Amino acid sequence: MIIIIIAFLTSIALYLIYLRYVPIKGIPCVDIKSNQMEQSNLKLDIRDYNSSAKQEIQGSVVMPVAYLKRYYRDIPVNEVHVIASDRIEKNLGIRFLRNKGFKVIGYSLTNCNCSD
């Protein structure tokens, strides 16, 4: 019985590590200052409100990653470009959006350049 519980807890821990830290392949990183970002249908800023207020991205919809679960139905289009502050936030947000049927066409990180 103890072995089953330990195996179950280990599998949960590995799944949580996967969600946060394993990079998502196939989605290009776009520099936040480039013209490519301007071509996207919707720029979805998933940073927290404090970060997005300090460094506002023109034309973006601000919806912190903590609010995605509750308000993802309010996102007006299916193709989005995600703006995040770090890799963990990016991974969590993109995985959630893809599970809900959104097509993530790119992402930008505000705290580092695109050198994955």
N, CA and C atoms as an extended XYZ file, in Angstrom:
348
Properties=species:S:1:pos:R:3:atomname:S:1:resname:S:1:resid:I:1 pbc="F F F"
N         0.824       -1.194        0.000 N   MET     1
C         0.000        0.000        0.000 CA  MET     1
C         0.869        1.260        0.000 C   MET     1
N         1.939        1.251        0.777 N   ILE     2
C         2.817        2.408        0.854 CA  ILE     2
C         3.527        2.632       -0.476 C   ILE     2
N         3.869        1.556       -1.143 N   ILE     3
C         4.535        1.677       -2.447 CA  ILE     3
C         3.611        2.322       -3.467 C   ILE     3
N         2.362        2.008       -3.432 N   ILE     4
C         1.383        2.603       -4.352 CA  ILE     4
C         1.238        4.098       -4.069 C   ILE     4
N         1.182        4.469       -2.811 N   ILE     5
C         1.066        5.880       -2.440 CA  ILE     5
C         2.306        6.654       -2.866 C   ILE     5
N         3.476        6.073       -2.633 N   ILE     6
C         4.723        6.731       -3.039 CA  ILE     6
C         4.787        6.876       -4.558 C   ILE     6
N         4.380        5.852       -5.295 N   ALA     7
C         4.368        5.918       -6.760 CA  ALA     7
C         3.392        6.987       -7.245 C   ALA     7
N         2.245        7.064       -6.610 N   PHE     8
C         1.245        8.069       -6.982 CA  PHE     8
C         1.758        9.484       -6.728 C   PHE     8
N         2.343        9.718       -5.563 N   LEU     9
C         2.874       11.039       -5.233 CA  LEU     9
C         4.047       11.415       -6.135 C   LEU     9
N         4.863       10.444       -6.488 N   THR    10
C         5.983       10.689       -7.401 CA  THR    10
C         5.483       11.060       -8.782 C   THR    10
N         4.449       10.364       -9.249 N   SER    11
C         3.914       10.692      -10.575 CA  SER    11
C         3.291       12.082      -10.591 C   SER    11
N         2.651       12.488       -9.522 N   ILE    12
C         2.093       13.844       -9.443 CA  ILE    12
C         3.215       14.875       -9.451 C   ILE    12
N         4.273       14.619       -8.687 N   ALA    13
C         5.406       15.550       -8.649 CA  ALA    13
C         6.061       15.670      -10.020 C   ALA    13
N         6.249       14.554      -10.715 N   LEU    14
C         6.843       14.593      -12.055 CA  LEU    14
C         5.959       15.340      -13.046 C   LEU    14
N         4.654       15.172      -12.934 N   TYR    15
C         3.729       15.887      -13.818 CA  TYR    15
C         3.807       17.396      -13.579 C   TYR    15
N         3.869       17.810      -12.330 N   LEU    16
C         3.961       19.241      -12.025 CA  LEU    16
C         5.284       19.830      -12.504 C   LEU    16
N         6.355       19.065      -12.384 N   ILE    17
C         7.646       19.518      -12.902 CA  ILE    17
C         7.583       19.653      -14.421 C   ILE    17
N         6.948       18.701      -15.081 N   TYR    18
C         6.780       18.760      -16.535 CA  TYR    18
C         6.016       20.020      -16.941 C   TYR    18
N         4.905       20.297      -16.286 N   LEU    19
C         4.087       21.465      -16.641 CA  LEU    19
C         4.865       22.768      -16.540 C   LEU    19
N         5.688       22.905      -15.542 N   ARG    20
C         6.398       24.159      -15.302 CA  ARG    20
C         7.698       24.297      -16.070 C   ARG    20
N         8.489       23.237      -16.139 N   TYR    21
C         9.870       23.401      -16.573 CA  TYR    21
C        10.229       22.819      -17.932 C   TYR    21
N         9.469       21.899      -18.461 N   VAL    22
C         9.805       21.321      -19.764 CA  VAL    22
C         9.362       22.304      -20.845 C   VAL    22
N        10.291       22.744      -21.711 N   PRO    23
C         9.942       23.728      -22.733 CA  PRO    23
C         8.958       23.186      -23.763 C   PRO    23
N         8.198       24.081      -24.345 N   ILE    24
C         7.218       23.731      -25.364 CA  ILE    24
C         7.875       23.900      -26.722 C   ILE    24
N         7.873       22.868      -27.508 N   LYS    25
C         8.518       22.894      -28.824 CA  LYS    25
C         7.535       23.352      -29.897 C   LYS    25
N         8.076       23.962      -30.940 N   GLY    26
C         7.273       24.323      -32.101 CA  GLY    26
C         6.636       25.695      -32.065 C   GLY    26
N         6.854       26.441      -31.014 N   ILE    27
C         6.296       27.789      -30.926 CA  ILE    27
C         7.474       28.760      -30.907 C   ILE    27
N         7.556       29.646      -31.912 N   PRO    28
C         8.732       30.514      -32.002 CA  PRO    28
C         8.719       31.650      -30.982 C   PRO    28
N         9.914       31.967      -30.525 N   CYS    29
C        10.098       33.126      -29.663 CA  CYS    29
C        10.302       34.343      -30.564 C   CYS    29
N         9.580       35.407      -30.286 N   VAL    30
C         9.667       36.629      -31.076 CA  VAL    30
C        10.130       37.747      -30.149 C   VAL    30
N        11.143       38.480      -30.578 N   ASP    31
C        11.630       39.592      -29.767 CA  ASP    31
C        10.506       40.602      -29.576 C   ASP    31
N        10.391       41.113      -28.380 N   ILE    32
C         9.277       41.994      -28.029 CA  ILE    32
C         9.304       43.307      -28.814 C   ILE    32
N        10.467       43.691      -29.343 N   LYS    33
C        10.583       44.941      -30.092 CA  LYS    33
C        10.513       44.746      -31.600 C   LYS    33
N        10.305       43.524      -32.066 N   SER    34
C        10.329       43.270      -33.507 CA  SER    34
C         8.982       43.558      -34.160 C   SER    34
N         9.007       43.662      -35.482 N   ASN    35
C         7.785       43.904      -36.248 CA  ASN    35
C         6.928       42.658      -36.370 C   ASN    35
N         7.501       41.479      -36.179 N   GLN    36
C         6.742       40.239      -36.274 CA  GLN    36
C         5.618       40.205      -35.250 C   GLN    36
N         5.847       40.787      -34.091 N   MET    37
C         4.839       40.768      -33.046 CA  MET    37
C         3.626       41.610      -33.437 C   MET    37
N         3.843       42.630      -34.224 N   GLU    38
C         2.747       43.501      -34.641 CA  GLU    38
C         1.790       42.804      -35.601 C   GLU    38
N         2.241       41.739      -36.259 N   GLN    39
C         1.424       41.051      -37.257 CA  GLN    39
C         0.430       40.071      -36.643 C   GLN    39
N         0.573       39.753      -35.359 N   SER    40
C        -0.304       38.757      -34.744 CA  SER    40
C        -1.700       39.329      -34.517 C   SER    40
N        -2.691       38.450      -34.560 N   ASN    41
C        -4.083       38.867      -34.373 CA  ASN    41
C        -4.324       39.430      -32.985 C   ASN    41
N        -3.862       38.716      -31.972 N   LEU    42
C        -4.091       39.143      -30.603 CA  LEU    42
C        -2.838       38.908      -29.782 C   LEU    42
N        -2.395       39.940      -29.093 N   LYS    43
C        -1.281       39.819      -28.164 CA  LYS    43
C        -1.877       39.653      -26.771 C   LYS    43
N        -1.662       38.501      -26.183 N   LEU    44
C        -2.216       38.181      -24.876 CA  LEU    44
C        -1.112       38.280      -23.834 C   LEU    44
N        -1.206       39.273      -22.978 N   ASP    45
C        -0.222       39.532      -21.931 CA  ASP    45
C        -0.637       38.755      -20.687 C   ASP    45
N         0.105       37.679      -20.358 N   ILE    46
C        -0.260       36.846      -19.212 CA  ILE    46
C         0.587       37.158      -17.981 C   ILE    46
N         1.298       38.274      -18.001 N   ARG    47
C         2.057       38.683      -16.816 CA  ARG    47
C         1.092       39.182      -15.752 C   ARG    47
N         1.552       39.247      -14.507 N   ASP    48
C         0.683       39.773      -13.463 CA  ASP    48
C         0.451       41.271      -13.687 C   ASP    48
N        -0.570       41.796      -13.036 N   TYR    49
C        -0.959       43.184      -13.275 CA  TYR    49
C         0.144       44.180      -12.932 C   TYR    49
N         0.933       43.909      -11.902 N   ASN    50
C         2.014       44.827      -11.536 CA  ASN    50
C         3.045       44.933      -12.642 C   ASN    50
N         3.438       43.817      -13.215 N   SER    51
C         4.435       43.822      -14.297 CA  SER    51
C         3.879       44.448      -15.567 C   SER    51
N         2.645       44.108      -15.916 N   SER    52
C         2.079       44.630      -17.155 CA  SER    52
C         1.779       46.127      -17.062 C   SER    52
N         1.536       46.645      -15.867 N   ALA    53
C         1.300       48.078      -15.710 CA  ALA    53
C         2.601       48.867      -15.824 C   ALA    53
N         3.708       48.287      -15.358 N   LYS    54
C         4.997       48.975      -15.428 CA  LYS    54
C         5.554       49.013      -16.846 C   LYS    54
N         5.354       47.948      -17.599 N   GLN    55
C         5.862       47.853      -18.966 CA  GLN    55
C         4.699       47.457      -19.875 C   GLN    55
N         3.910       48.431      -20.246 N   GLU    56
C         2.709       48.176      -21.031 CA  GLU    56
C         3.061       47.878      -22.486 C   GLU    56
N         2.413       46.881      -23.059 N   ILE    57
C         2.575       46.513      -24.460 CA  ILE    57
C         1.345       47.023      -25.208 C   ILE    57
N         1.564       47.923      -26.163 N   GLN    58
C         0.458       48.526      -26.902 CA  GLN    58
C        -0.338       47.467      -27.658 C   GLN    58
N        -1.638       47.529      -27.550 N   GLY    59
C        -2.524       46.640      -28.298 CA  GLY    59
C        -2.678       45.257      -27.703 C   GLY    59
N        -2.194       45.042      -26.490 N   SER    60
C        -2.296       43.707      -25.901 CA  SER    60
C        -3.491       43.632      -24.953 C   SER    60
N        -3.992       42.422      -24.800 N   VAL    61
C        -5.045       42.139      -23.833 CA  VAL    61
C        -4.364       41.567      -22.599 C   VAL    61
N        -4.564       42.205      -21.458 N   VAL    62
C        -3.914       41.769      -20.224 CA  VAL    62
C        -4.835       40.792      -19.500 C   VAL    62
N        -4.347       39.567      -19.346 N   MET    63
C        -5.065       38.535      -18.605 CA  MET    63
C        -4.014       37.667      -17.912 C   MET    63
N        -3.707       37.950      -16.649 N   PRO    64
C        -2.664       37.191      -15.950 CA  PRO    64
C        -2.932       35.690      -15.974 C   PRO    64
N        -1.860       34.930      -15.939 N   VAL    65
C        -1.960       33.479      -16.033 CA  VAL    65
C        -2.858       32.909      -14.928 C   VAL    65
N        -2.915       33.557      -13.786 N   ALA    66
C        -3.779       33.094      -12.698 CA  ALA    66
C        -5.263       33.254      -13.031 C   ALA    66
N        -5.588       34.135      -13.959 N   TYR    67
C        -6.979       34.389      -14.335 CA  TYR    67
C        -7.406       33.631      -15.597 C   TYR    67
N        -6.481       32.967      -16.262 N   LEU    68
C        -6.818       32.282      -17.513 CA  LEU    68
C        -7.909       31.235      -17.332 C   LEU    68
N        -7.815       30.477      -16.273 N   LYS    69
C        -8.781       29.397      -16.049 CA  LYS    69
C       -10.205       29.929      -15.943 C   LYS    69
N       -10.354       31.093      -15.361 N   ARG    70
C       -11.673       31.675      -15.151 CA  ARG    70
C       -12.177       32.453      -16.363 C   ARG    70
N       -11.272       33.121      -17.095 N   TYR    71
C       -11.712       34.064      -18.128 CA  TYR    71
C       -11.230       33.728      -19.542 C   TYR    71
N       -10.756       32.513      -19.789 N   TYR    72
C       -10.248       32.210      -21.127 CA  TYR    72
C       -11.341       32.313      -22.191 C   TYR    72
N       -12.588       32.173      -21.814 N   ARG    73
C       -13.687       32.284      -22.789 CA  ARG    73
C       -13.857       33.720      -23.301 C   ARG    73
N       -13.292       34.694      -22.584 N   ASP    74
C       -13.391       36.098      -22.993 CA  ASP    74
C       -12.337       36.496      -24.020 C   ASP    74
N       -11.431       35.595      -24.352 N   ILE    75
C       -10.412       35.894      -25.361 CA  ILE    75
C       -11.110       35.869      -26.717 C   ILE    75
N       -11.078       36.985      -27.472 N   PRO    76
C       -11.934       37.130      -28.656 CA  PRO    76
C       -11.524       36.318      -29.881 C   PRO    76
N       -10.267       35.942      -30.024 N   VAL    77
C        -9.851       35.211      -31.228 CA  VAL    77
C        -9.158       33.914      -30.830 C   VAL    77
N        -8.991       33.035      -31.816 N   ASN    78
C        -8.410       31.723      -31.555 CA  ASN    78
C        -6.889       31.718      -31.662 C   ASN    78
N        -6.301       32.592      -32.475 N   GLU    79
C        -4.845       32.667      -32.636 CA  GLU    79
C        -4.299       33.763      -31.737 C   GLU    79
N        -3.363       33.410      -30.863 N   VAL    80
C        -2.823       34.380      -29.918 CA  VAL    80
C        -1.307       34.350      -29.918 C   VAL    80
N        -0.733       35.479      -29.562 N   HIS    81
C         0.688       35.619      -29.306 CA  HIS    81
C         0.813       35.909      -27.813 C   HIS    81
N         1.532       35.078      -27.093 N   VAL    82
C         1.615       35.170      -25.639 CA  VAL    82
C         2.814       36.027      -25.233 C   VAL    82
N         2.580       36.928      -24.293 N   ILE    83
C         3.639       37.746      -23.712 CA  ILE    83
C         3.730       37.353      -22.234 C   ILE    83
N         4.902       36.886      -21.823 N   ALA    84
C         5.102       36.435      -20.445 CA  ALA    84
C         6.365       37.063      -19.874 C   ALA    84
N         6.508       36.980      -18.568 N   SER    85
C         7.695       37.565      -17.942 CA  SER    85
C         8.827       36.554      -17.791 C   SER    85
N         8.503       35.275      -17.694 N   ASP    86
C         9.548       34.254      -17.576 CA  ASP    86
C         9.086       32.943      -18.199 C   ASP    86
N         9.980       31.968      -18.226 N   ARG    87
C         9.705       30.704      -18.901 CA  ARG    87
C         8.628       29.872      -18.208 C   ARG    87
N         8.580       29.920      -16.892 N   ILE    88
C         7.563       29.152      -16.169 CA  ILE    88
C         6.170       29.681      -16.489 C   ILE    88
N         6.021       30.983      -16.456 N   GLU    89
C         4.740       31.613      -16.789 CA  GLU    89
C         4.343       31.288      -18.231 C   GLU    89
N         5.323       31.341      -19.123 N   LYS    90
C         5.075       31.020      -20.527 CA  LYS    90
C         4.615       29.580      -20.687 C   LYS    90
N         5.316       28.653      -20.063 N   ASN    91
C         4.958       27.236      -20.179 CA  ASN    91
C         3.557       26.960      -19.649 C   ASN    91
N         3.249       27.474      -18.477 N   LEU    92
C         1.923       27.254      -17.894 CA  LEU    92
C         0.819       27.857      -18.760 C   LEU    92
N         1.029       29.090      -19.223 N   GLY    93
C         0.014       29.760      -20.030 CA  GLY    93
C        -0.208       29.098      -21.377 C   GLY    93
N         0.874       28.761      -22.071 N   ILE    94
C         0.734       28.155      -23.400 CA  ILE    94
C         0.117       26.769      -23.298 C   ILE    94
N         0.543       25.971      -22.323 N   ARG    95
C        -0.052       24.641      -22.164 CA  ARG    95
C        -1.552       24.738      -21.883 C   ARG    95
N        -1.948       25.682      -21.039 N   PHE    96
C        -3.365       25.840      -20.729 CA  PHE    96
C        -4.142       26.270      -21.974 C   PHE    96
N        -3.633       27.273      -22.691 N   LEU    97
C        -4.341       27.765      -23.870 CA  LEU    97
C        -4.455       26.690      -24.941 C   LEU    97
N        -3.402       25.930      -25.159 N   ARG    98
C        -3.456       24.859      -26.154 CA  ARG    98
C        -4.451       23.778      -25.753 C   ARG    98
N        -4.550       23.473      -24.469 N   ASN    99
C        -5.536       22.487      -24.009 CA  ASN    99
C        -6.967       22.970      -24.208 C   ASN    99
N        -7.159       24.273      -24.228 N   LYS   100
C        -8.491       24.840      -24.427 CA  LYS   100
C        -8.799       25.126      -25.901 C   LYS   100
N        -7.900       24.746      -26.808 N   GLY   101
C        -8.175       24.862      -28.231 CA  GLY   101
C        -7.624       26.097      -28.916 C   GLY   101
N        -6.837       26.890      -28.240 N   PHE   102
C        -6.247       28.075      -28.854 CA  PHE   102
C        -5.002       27.690      -29.640 C   PHE   102
N        -4.739       28.447      -30.687 N   LYS   103
C        -3.522       28.258      -31.467 CA  LYS   103
C        -2.554       29.361      -31.057 C   LYS   103
N        -1.478       28.966      -30.411 N   VAL   104
C        -0.460       29.921      -29.977 CA  VAL   104
C         0.565       30.021      -31.093 C   VAL   104
N         0.664       31.203      -31.718 N   ILE   105
C         1.523       31.364      -32.888 CA  ILE   105
C         2.911       31.877      -32.536 C   ILE   105
N         3.114       32.293      -31.291 N   GLY   106
C         4.421       32.778      -30.860 CA  GLY   106
C         4.345       33.278      -29.436 C   GLY   106
N         5.519       33.560      -28.900 N   TYR   107
C         5.569       34.106      -27.555 CA  TYR   107
C         6.732       35.082      -27.448 C   TYR   107
N         6.648       35.961      -26.468 N   SER   108
C         7.717       36.902      -26.154 CA  SER   108
C         7.914       36.913      -24.654 C   SER   108
N         9.171       36.982      -24.251 N   LEU   109
C         9.512       37.095      -22.839 CA  LEU   109
C        10.050       38.500      -22.585 C   LEU   109
N         9.509       39.163      -21.568 N   THR   110
C         9.930       40.542      -21.307 CA  THR   110
C        11.204       40.613      -20.483 C   THR   110
N        11.500       39.586      -19.696 N   ASN   111
C        12.676       39.626      -18.828 CA  ASN   111
C        13.938       39.048      -19.459 C   ASN   111
N        13.852       38.543      -20.670 N   CYS   112
C        15.042       38.038      -21.349 CA  CYS   112
C        14.810       38.061      -22.862 C   CYS   112
N        15.898       37.934      -23.606 N   ASN   113
C        15.753       37.939      -25.055 CA  ASN   113
C        15.445       36.540      -25.568 C   ASN   113
N        15.189       36.432      -26.834 N   CYS   114
C        14.799       35.155      -27.444 CA  CYS   114
C        16.019       34.326      -27.772 C   CYS   114
N        16.542       33.656      -26.789 N   SER   115
C        17.689       32.777      -27.021 CA  SER   115
C        17.448       31.439      -26.365 C   SER   115
N        16.389       30.761      -26.808 N   ASP   116
C        16.062       29.437      -26.228 CA  ASP   116
C        17.093       28.432      -26.557 C   ASP   116
